[in-house]
Amino acid sequence: MILDDISEFAAILPPMRAIAGLDLGTKTIGVAVSDGMRSVATPLETIKRTKFGKDAEALLAILAKRDIAGLVLGLPRNMDGSEGPRCQSTRAFARNFSALWDRPITFWDERLSTVAAERALLEADTTRKRRAEVIDHVAASYILQGALDRLRHIQAEA
């Protein structure tokens, strides 16, 4: 089930279960997970992309192992807010993946998440080689943390 509105996503999530965030790149998929209270996003790993079937299989294994209740995909909008080819690719991934996974999927605007992740890694004095290894799942954690903060705000309003 794909939900464009994060409020609808929040309404159907079971309580006290972790959710995951993805940074979908052309070569990799960064994966981050939350704690059960959905307060903190933690970078988990990066999946090297090959073809959809293998990518989905690797992702499904991670989601099942951690009993993930929902999925937040970073939506790479253009700086003016419009959607280009990368957004279409992300939405296509969501459609294809939702046929294999029966839990809710939503999107989160990921503009500048990789820039923020890169800046944090530079401030942590991470080597160039190590930054290249972890940038995608660190960016996924920025995407997921933004969604978690919004979900907390939605719950406070309710």
Steps between C-alpha positions, in 0.01 A plus 500: 500500500654828385392819678607841374372670816716431803199567728321202342821297541512597870135402550548139392839426658479260794638648822841416646648358179802621307484647151773520236621772267657458158723722291456356150794571275576367154784283631412448867214499750578653837301345785429649842272378779326658796468373852164360613399834651569663161715774648847437352610399151814288477699436181504125435656396171534562129372252244689494169237511226498235230148431375166556668442136602831469683472848650148425628611163640782662700266773625223256593751298707598813696137605555394153613797455736417828675119464479467839331148647508531755219737644244596860422657558158699815436335688212768692307304808398662778298601808699186680374283219644411344166541132425741382234619162370659396832165549678331289233761229557441510877123478454546205260720325759226556761232355270710193419607448861144536635405194294750300712448664841161549667585785737461876445745703293522879491735764363707774661653797321871423498633825358845566645506182714821382333652846544413492872639147534822600321539803726451289815757247381749776419449651846566156648831502308403189302743396227394536137499120458283448808262782395447324167417177685246649743351808330191323368383348828588819689285692246223241560517579871454874426196415287357273769572746782308772315202267464525391866497862613190564288329186634566616857347838414192330349456292816531810720221668302267201541 
